[in-house]
Amino acid sequence: MEIVVNGLTHVYDAGTPLARPALRGVTFRLRSGSFVGVIGATGSGKSTLIQHFNGLLLPTEGEVRVGDVTLRPGSRVPPALRQRVGLVFQYPEHQLFAETVEEDVAYGPRNFGWPETLVRKRVREALEAVGLDPDRYARRSPFALSGGEKRRVALAGVLAARPEVLVLDEPTAGLDPRRRNQLLALIRRLHQEEGLTVIWVTHTMEEVAELADHLLVLHDGRLVLEGAPAEVFARREVLAAAGVDVPEPVALAAALNRFLDPPLAETPLTVDALAAAVAERFAQRRGGR
């Protein structure tokens, strides 16, 4: 589902002495099925931006078009938009509330008025999608699970509604490396197998370098840079001004290029890509002797 943002401005407490602009004239287009990384320093407007995608926030100025729904100042938000765009907040396990995993995951579909047989089918499918066996987990209390399991249950609650767009606000925050890697693999699989449009907010550049095909860079509520990861991470001065670091492989490649003639032809975004580029360069040098 395509998302088009045109001149989006959002002001908290607009019209009061406490008015605080969070987004200023933001414009971009995201194609259906893309994996988009949203990056920027704390307070740059990332979380405010993504809350416009399912109508939790409305524009103060401008418009946001999600599929066939256009949101403007004062728009009525169609209930179906919340089903089509699933939003997972940072530390989503804090949003768990039901007595059992099954009831928690079923909350959204039931709110949409789906038949109970379909609700139970979707709950089972969603738990399986996040790697939790329904027969083992459905009747358990979500509060008795590990941190990683809680996060998977929270994600299943969004997936049960069968969204076309999955928006995640710093989903790996607070996870240890093993659980972080498990979640990254899960989201990659959902994107590839289900064809979901994924919008991923993070402060971890290595994550978006590995997963995203398009990046949005926010600074002080403005979109200062967008494009493919290799293009964006090549603009180190713009990123530095926005308070954004580059992934470690990109920084290391830049350091190596000071000693290489000619420099590496492409910007390696991952450790594996950097290792392959360096190995190829040494192979070329040996072959040229």
C-alpha positions in Angstrom: 0.0 0.0 0.0 1.6 3.3 -1.1 2.0 6.1 1.3 2.2 9.7 0.1 3.0 12.6 2.4 2.7 16.1 1.1 3.6 19.2 3.1 3.0 17.6 6.4 3.3 19.9 9.4 2.3 18.9 12.9 2.2 21.3 15.8 1.5 20.0 19.3 -0.9 22.3 21.3 -1.5 24.4 18.2 -3.1 27.8 18.8 -1.9 27.9 22.4 1.1 29.6 24.1 2.5 26.0 24.4 2.5 25.4 20.6 5.4 23.2 19.7 6.2 22.3 16.0 7.3 18.7 15.6 7.1 18.3 11.8 7.7 21.0 9.2 6.6 20.7 5.6 7.6 17.0 5.2 7.0 15.5 1.7 7.8 12.0 0.4 6.4 9.0 -1.3 6.8 5.3 -0.2 6.1 2.6 -2.6 4.0 -0.5 -1.7 6.1 -3.4 -0.4 9.1 -1.3 0.5 11.2 -1.6 3.7 11.8 1.9 4.9 14.1 3.0 7.7 13.3 6.3 9.5 16.3 7.7 11.2 17.3 10.9 13.0 18.4 12.2 16.4 16.1 12.0 19.5 13.4 14.7 19.1 13.8 14.9 15.3 10.1 14.0 14.7 10.3 10.3 13.9 7.6 9.0 16.3 5.3 12.0 15.4 5.7 11.1 11.7 4.7 7.5 12.0 1.7 8.2 14.1 0.2 10.0 11.1 0.2 6.7 9.1 -2.8 5.2 10.9 -4.5 8.4 12.0 -3.4 8.5 15.7 -2.3 12.0 14.8 -3.7 14.3 12.1 -1.8 16.9 10.2 -1.9 20.5 11.4 -1.1 21.4 7.7 -0.7 19.3 4.6 -1.9 15.8 4.0 -1.1 12.1 4.3 -2.4 9.6 1.8 -2.4 5.9 2.8 -3.7 3.8 0.0 -7.1 5.2 -0.8 -7.4 7.2 2.5 -6.4 10.8 2.6 -5.9 12.5 6.0 -6.0 16.2 6.4 -6.5 18.6 9.3 -9.8 17.6 11.0 -10.3 14.4 8.9 -12.4 11.6 10.2 -10.2 8.5 10.5 -11.8 5.4 8.9 -11.7 2.5 11.4 -10.4 0.2 8.6 -7.2 2.3 8.4 -6.2 1.0 11.9 -6.6 -2.5 10.6 -4.6 -1.8 7.4 -1.7 -0.1 9.2 -0.4 -1.9 12.2 1.7 0.3 14.6 4.0 -1.4 17.2 5.3 1.1 19.8 8.6 1.0 21.5 8.6 -1.6 24.3 5.3 -3.0 23.0 5.2 -5.6 25.8 4.2 -2.8 28.1 0.9 -2.7 26.2 0.0 -6.3 27.1 -3.1 -6.5 29.3 -5.2 -9.6 28.9 -5.1 -12.7 31.1 -4.0 -15.0 28.3 -1.9 -14.7 25.2 -4.8 -15.8 23.1 -7.1 -13.0 24.5 -4.4 -10.4 24.0 -3.7 -11.3 20.4 -7.5 -11.5 19.7 -8.2 -8.0 21.0 -7.7 -6.2 17.7 -9.7 -8.6 15.4 -12.5 -8.6 17.9 -12.6 -4.8 18.0 -13.0 -4.9 14.2 -16.1 -7.0 14.6 -14.8 -10.1 12.9 -16.6 -13.5 13.4 -15.2 -15.5 16.4 -14.2 -18.4 14.2 -12.1 -16.0 12.0 -10.7 -14.3 15.1 -9.4 -17.6 16.5 -8.0 -18.6 13.1 -6.1 -15.3 12.8 -4.8 -15.6 16.4 -3.4 -19.0 15.7 -1.8 -17.9 12.4 -0.3 -14.7 14.0 1.3 -16.7 16.8 2.8 -19.2 14.3 4.1 -16.3 12.2 6.1 -14.9 15.2 7.4 -18.4 16.1 5.2 -19.1 19.1 3.4 -22.5 19.1 -0.3 -21.7 19.7 -0.8 -25.0 21.6 1.9 -24.1 24.1 1.3 -20.3 24.4 -2.3 -19.5 23.8 -3.5 -20.2 27.4 -0.4 -18.8 29.2 -0.3 -15.5 30.9 1.6 -13.0 28.8 3.1 -11.6 32.0 4.8 -14.9 32.7 6.8 -14.9 29.4 10.4 -13.8 28.8 11.0 -10.3 27.4 11.6 -11.6 23.9 8.4 -13.7 24.0 6.4 -10.8 25.3 7.6 -8.7 22.3 6.6 -11.5 19.9 3.1 -11.6 21.5 2.7 -7.9 21.1 3.7 -8.2 17.4 1.3 -11.1 16.9 -1.5 -8.8 18.2 -0.8 -6.4 15.4 -0.3 -9.2 12.7 -3.6 -10.9 13.7 -5.4 -8.0 12.0 -3.6 -8.8 8.8 -2.2 -5.2 8.2 -0.8 -4.2 4.8 1.7 -1.8 6.5 3.7 -2.7 9.6 5.2 0.3 11.5 7.7 -0.4 14.2 9.1 2.2 16.6 12.5 1.1 17.8 11.5 -2.6 18.0 14.8 -3.9 19.1 15.3 -1.4 22.0 16.3 -3.3 25.2 16.7 -6.7 23.6 19.9 -8.7 24.1 21.9 -9.6 20.9 20.3 -13.0 20.5 16.7 -11.8 20.8 17.5 -8.8 18.6 18.8 -11.1 15.8 15.7 -13.3 16.1 13.4 -10.3 15.8 15.4 -8.9 12.8 15.1 -12.3 11.1 11.4 -12.4 11.8 10.7 -9.0 10.4 12.8 -9.8 7.3 10.8 -13.0 6.7 7.4 -11.2 7.2 8.4 -8.6 4.7 9.6 -11.1 2.1 6.9 -13.7 2.5 3.8 -11.6 3.3 4.7 -8.7 1.1 4.2 -6.2 3.9 5.3 -2.6 3.7 7.6 -2.2 6.7 8.5 1.2 8.3 11.2 0.8 10.9 12.2 3.6 13.3 15.6 3.0 14.9 18.8 4.6 16.3 20.8 1.6 15.2 22.2 2.3 11.8 23.5 -1.3 11.2 19.8 -2.5 11.3 18.6 -0.3 8.6 21.7 -0.8 6.5 21.0 -4.5 6.6 17.3 -4.5 6.1 16.0 -1.3 4.5 15.8 -0.4 0.8 14.9 3.3 1.4 15.8 5.7 4.2 14.2 8.9 5.5 16.4 11.2 7.6 14.7 13.7 9.9 16.3 16.6 11.6 14.4 19.2 13.7 11.1 18.1 12.2 12.3 18.4 8.6 13.1 15.7 6.0 16.8 16.5 5.2 17.7 13.4 3.2 16.1 10.3 1.6 17.1 7.6 -0.8 18.7 4.2 -0.9 20.9 3.3 2.1 24.2 3.5 0.1 23.3 6.9 -1.2 22.2 8.2 2.2 25.2 6.9 4.1 27.5 8.4 1.5 26.3 11.9 2.6 28.3 11.9 5.9 28.4 15.6 6.3 24.6 15.9 6.1 24.1 13.0 8.5 26.6 14.5 11.0 24.7 17.8 10.9 21.5 15.8 11.7 23.2 14.0 14.6 23.2 10.6 12.7 26.1 8.2 12.7 26.9 5.9 9.8 27.1 2.1 10.2 30.5 0.9 11.4 31.3 -0.9 8.1 30.7 2.4 6.2 33.0 4.3 8.6 35.7 1.7 8.3 35.4 1.6 4.5 35.9 5.4 4.5 39.0 5.0 6.6 40.4 2.3 4.4 39.7 4.4 1.3 42.3 6.9 2.4 44.9 4.3 1.8 43.4 2.6 -1.3 44.0 3.8 -4.9 41.5 3.6 -6.4 39.0 3.6 -3.5 36.4 0.9 -3.1 33.9 1.3 -5.9 30.8 0.9 -3.7 29.8 1.8 -0.1 29.7 -1.5 1.8 26.8 -1.4 4.2 27.4 -4.6 6.2 30.4 -6.4 7.7 30.0 -9.2 5.1 29.9 -6.7 2.2 33.0 -4.9 3.6 34.9 -8.2 4.0 34.0 -9.2 0.4 35.1 -5.9 -1.0 38.4 -6.0 0.8 39.0 -9.6 -0.2 38.3 -8.7 -3.8 40.7 -5.8 -3.8 43.5 -8.0 -2.4 42.8 -10.6 -5.0 43.0 -8.0 -7.7 46.3 -6.8 -6.4 47.8 -10.3 -6.3 46.5 -11.0 -9.8 48.2 -7.8 -11.0 51.7 -8.8 -9.8 
